[in-house]
């Protein structure tokens, strides 16, 4: 068995809630530069980003080009600007949308049902995603603003720090400014939750049911993943059992990241543009969408798609593997 074995008693909702927030923070720490590159590419069409030296504009090309340009013109620390707000966001946002998913899924599952249907999973994903956005939207606004703000020269930057960003937005745009883009963000996260959590749930269930990744029935088999090899002349070989382990979680998480990127990229671009916009730039989220469509066409909706997939794919792999292992470790600690 790769990783910690599932505990005999399922983890409680509290354990899942805390584990989800911690796992999301670990994933953010590992993938934050990719998220920053995605934001820079998505807002690039709004206005030319000036060089700190004043010599023309910076043009980002691709993921590697964006990251190398940022390091060259702004320093390596620019890759992690906005990380504090990002971690604040994950502790509230991911804890709700991921940690409470199983509990909400059970609420939508009819009593006496042998298994949870697709409709219940989709409803649970939409519900936890919407509630999470409503609670954690200010942290998301500050994260996006801070990532975009770092592209400007020092004299043009609007915020000196994370706390200053909260204060400035509230002072200049009112408290409502901290919840700017809530509707497109709810839409985005409902889609992402369905493309991410539900896909992960379905792929993991399919792998376990089909026994495509099987674990050893007993310790004497050597713990190999992928099948068992009984000893010669063993009249009663131990049967195969589904392996709820790291390779299974990796495959399910990678598939979830791909599906989430595919369906959520257009909404993600509109959300980023709208949340980063100054007062009066767009009348509403629909106006932002129409402006993007008019100025850049359908291709504009998939701007930053590659870094978005690299970020979401890697983020999902790190997060789900960490989440599964953390909740098992915490469940064991609480039972010991």
C-alpha positions in Angstrom: 0.0 0.0 0.0 1.4 3.4 -1.0 0.8 6.1 1.6 -1.2 5.8 4.8 -3.9 3.1 4.9 -7.6 4.3 5.2 -8.6 4.3 8.9 -11.2 1.8 10.1 -13.4 4.6 11.3 -14.2 7.3 8.6 -12.8 10.8 9.2 -15.3 13.2 10.8 -16.5 16.3 9.0 -14.2 18.5 11.2 -11.2 16.4 10.2 -12.1 16.8 6.5 -12.7 20.5 7.0 -9.3 21.2 8.5 -7.5 18.7 6.2 -8.9 20.4 3.1 -7.7 23.8 4.2 -4.2 22.6 5.0 -3.9 20.5 1.8 -5.0 23.5 -0.3 -2.4 25.7 1.4 0.3 23.1 0.6 -0.9 23.0 -3.0 -0.8 26.8 -3.2 2.7 27.0 -1.9 3.8 24.5 -4.6 1.9 26.1 -7.6 1.5 29.8 -6.8 4.0 31.0 -9.5 1.8 29.2 -12.1 -1.3 31.0 -10.8 0.5 34.4 -11.0 1.6 33.6 -14.6 -2.0 32.7 -15.4 -3.3 36.0 -14.0 -0.7 38.1 -15.9 -1.6 36.4 -19.2 -5.3 36.8 -18.6 -5.1 40.6 -17.9 -2.5 41.3 -20.5 -5.1 42.3 -23.1 -6.6 45.0 -20.9 -3.6 47.4 -21.0 0.1 47.2 -21.7 2.0 46.5 -18.5 4.8 49.1 -18.2 8.4 48.2 -17.4 9.7 49.4 -14.1 12.3 51.3 -16.0 9.7 53.1 -18.2 11.0 51.7 -21.5 7.8 50.5 -23.2 5.6 47.6 -22.2 6.2 44.0 -21.1 4.7 41.4 -23.3 4.3 37.9 -21.8 4.5 34.9 -24.1 3.6 31.5 -22.7 4.1 30.1 -19.3 7.9 29.8 -19.2 8.2 33.2 -21.0 5.9 34.9 -18.4 7.8 33.4 -15.5 11.2 34.2 -16.9 10.1 37.8 -17.8 8.8 38.3 -14.2 12.0 37.1 -12.6 14.1 39.2 -15.0 12.2 42.4 -14.6 10.7 42.2 -11.1 12.8 39.6 -9.3 12.0 36.1 -8.1 9.9 37.4 -5.2 7.3 38.6 -7.7 6.2 35.0 -8.3 4.8 34.8 -4.8 3.3 38.3 -4.5 -0.2 37.9 -3.1 0.6 34.5 -1.4 -0.6 35.7 2.0 -4.1 36.5 0.6 -4.0 33.2 -1.3 -3.3 31.2 1.8 -6.0 33.2 3.7 -8.4 32.3 0.8 -7.6 28.6 0.9 -8.1 28.2 4.6 -11.6 29.5 4.3 -12.5 28.7 0.7 -11.1 25.2 0.3 -12.1 24.1 3.8 -15.7 24.7 2.8 -15.9 23.7 -0.8 -13.7 20.5 -0.4 -14.0 19.7 3.3 -17.8 19.8 3.4 -18.4 18.2 0.0 -18.9 14.6 1.4 -21.2 15.8 4.1 -23.4 17.9 1.7 -23.4 15.0 -0.8 -24.9 12.8 1.9 -27.6 15.4 2.5 -28.6 15.2 -1.2 -28.5 11.4 -1.3 -31.9 9.8 -0.8 -32.2 7.6 2.4 -31.7 4.0 1.7 -29.8 4.5 -1.6 -27.0 2.0 -2.3 -24.8 4.7 -3.9 -24.7 8.4 -4.5 -26.0 9.4 -7.9 -24.5 11.9 -10.3 -27.2 14.5 -9.5 -26.4 14.5 -5.8 -22.7 14.9 -6.5 -23.3 17.8 -8.9 -25.7 19.5 -6.4 -23.2 19.1 -3.6 -20.4 20.6 -5.7 -22.5 23.6 -6.7 -23.7 24.1 -3.1 -20.3 24.0 -1.4 -18.7 26.1 -4.2 -21.3 28.8 -3.9 -21.1 29.0 -0.1 -17.3 29.0 -0.2 -17.2 31.9 -2.6 -19.8 33.9 -0.6 -17.6 33.6 2.5 -14.1 34.0 1.0 -14.7 36.4 -1.9 -12.7 39.3 -0.3 -9.6 37.2 -0.1 -9.9 36.2 -3.7 -10.3 39.9 -4.8 -7.2 40.9 -2.9 -5.2 38.0 -4.2 -6.0 38.9 -7.9 -5.5 42.6 -7.3 -2.2 42.0 -5.6 -0.9 39.6 -8.3 -1.8 42.2 -11.0 -0.5 45.1 -8.9 2.9 43.6 -8.7 3.3 44.0 -12.5 3.2 47.8 -12.2 6.3 50.0 -11.4 6.7 51.0 -7.7 5.3 54.5 -8.3 2.1 53.2 -9.9 1.3 50.4 -7.4 -2.0 50.8 -5.6 -1.3 48.6 -2.6 1.8 48.3 -0.4 0.7 45.0 1.3 -2.2 42.6 1.8 -3.8 44.5 4.7 -3.4 47.8 2.8 -5.2 46.2 -0.2 -8.2 45.3 2.0 -8.3 48.9 3.4 -7.8 50.6 0.1 -10.5 48.6 -1.7 -13.0 49.2 1.1 -12.2 52.9 1.2 -12.2 53.6 -2.5 -14.9 51.2 -3.7 -16.9 50.5 -0.5 -17.3 47.2 1.3 -19.1 46.0 -1.9 -15.8 46.3 -3.7 -14.4 43.4 -1.7 -17.2 41.2 -3.0 -16.7 42.4 -6.6 -17.1 39.6 -9.1 -19.0 37.4 -6.7 -21.6 36.3 -9.3 -19.0 35.2 -12.0 -16.9 33.7 -9.2 -19.9 31.7 -8.0 -20.5 30.5 -11.5 -16.8 29.7 -12.0 -16.5 27.7 -8.8 -19.8 25.9 -9.3 -18.4 24.7 -12.7 -14.9 24.0 -11.2 -16.4 22.1 -8.3 -18.4 20.0 -10.7 -15.4 19.5 -13.0 -13.0 19.0 -10.2 -14.5 17.4 -7.1 -17.2 15.4 -8.9 -14.8 14.2 -11.6 -12.3 13.2 -8.9 -15.1 11.4 -7.0 -16.2 9.6 -10.2 -12.8 8.6 -11.4 -11.7 7.4 -8.0 -14.9 5.3 -7.6 -14.4 3.9 -11.1 -10.8 2.9 -10.4 -11.7 1.2 -7.2 -14.7 -0.6 -8.7 -12.8 -1.8 -11.7 -9.8 -2.8 -9.6 -7.5 -1.2 -12.1 -5.1 -0.3 -9.3 -5.2 -3.2 -6.9 -3.5 -3.7 -3.5 -2.1 -6.7 -1.9 -4.4 -8.6 0.3 -1.7 -9.3 2.9 1.6 -8.0 4.1 3.4 -11.2 3.1 2.9 -10.3 -0.6 5.5 -7.5 -0.3 3.1 -4.6 -0.7 3.3 -4.4 -4.5 0.7 -2.2 -6.2 -0.9 -3.5 -9.4 -1.7 -7.1 -8.4 -0.9 -9.9 -6.1 1.6 -12.8 -6.6 0.8 -15.7 -4.3 3.5 -17.9 -3.0 4.1 -21.2 -4.8 1.8 -24.0 -3.7 -0.5 -21.6 -1.8 -3.9 -23.4 -1.8 -5.7 -20.2 -0.6 -4.2 -17.1 -2.2 -5.4 -13.8 -0.7 -7.8 -12.1 -3.1 -7.3 -8.7 -4.7 -8.7 -5.7 -3.1 -9.1 -2.1 -4.5 -6.1 0.1 -3.6 -7.3 3.4 -2.3 -3.7 4.8 -2.4 -1.5 7.5 -3.8 -1.4 6.2 -7.4 -5.2 6.0 -7.5 -5.4 9.5 -6.1 -2.9 10.8 -8.6 -4.8 9.5 -11.6 -8.1 10.8 -10.3 -6.7 14.2 -9.4 -5.0 14.7 -12.8 -8.2 13.9 -14.6 -10.1 16.3 -12.4 -7.7 19.1 -13.1 -8.0 18.6 -16.9 -11.8 18.6 -16.8 -11.9 21.6 -14.5 -9.6 23.6 -16.8 -11.6 22.8 -19.9 -14.9 23.9 -18.6 -13.9 26.8 -16.3 -11.3 28.7 -18.4 -13.8 31.1 -20.1 -15.4 32.0 -16.7 -12.0 32.3 -15.1 -10.8 34.8 -17.6 -13.9 37.0 -17.2 -13.7 36.7 -13.4 -10.0 37.8 -13.4 -10.6 40.7 -15.7 -13.6 41.9 -13.8 -12.1 41.6 -10.4 -8.9 43.4 -11.5 -10.8 46.3 -13.2 -10.8 49.7 -11.8 -14.1 51.5 -10.7 -16.3 52.1 -13.8 -14.2 50.1 -16.3 -17.0 47.6 -16.7 -20.7 48.1 -15.9 -21.1 44.5 -14.7 -19.7 41.0 -15.3 -21.8 40.7 -18.5 -20.3 43.9 -19.8 -16.8 42.5 -19.1 -17.7 39.4 -21.0 -19.0 41.3 -24.0 -16.0 43.6 -24.1 -13.6 40.6 -24.0 -15.6 38.9 -26.9 -15.6 42.1 -29.0 -11.9 42.9 -28.5 -10.3 39.5 -28.5 -12.9 37.0 -29.9 -13.5 33.5 -28.6 -9.8 32.9 -28.3 -9.7 35.5 -25.5 -11.8 33.2 -23.3 -9.0 30.7 -23.3 -6.2 33.2 -22.6 -3.9 31.7 -20.1 -5.4 28.2 -20.6 -2.0 26.5 -20.6 -0.8 27.9 -17.3 -4.3 27.4 -16.0 -4.1 23.7 -16.8 -0.6 23.4 -15.5 -1.7 25.2 -12.3 -5.0 23.4 -11.9 -3.6 20.0 -12.9 -0.6 20.2 -10.5 -2.7 21.9 -7.8 -5.2 19.1 -7.9 -2.6 16.4 -7.8 -0.8 18.0 -4.8 -4.0 19.0 -3.0 -5.9 15.7 -3.3 -2.9 13.6 -2.4 -2.2 15.8 0.6 -5.9 15.9 1.5 -6.3 12.1 1.5 -3.1 11.6 3.5 -3.8 14.5 6.0 -7.3 13.3 6.8 -6.0 9.8 7.4 -3.2 11.0 9.6 -5.6 13.3 11.6 -8.2 10.6 11.9 -5.5 8.2 13.4 -4.4 10.9 15.8 -8.0 11.6 17.0 -8.6 7.9 17.4 -5.3 7.2 19.3 
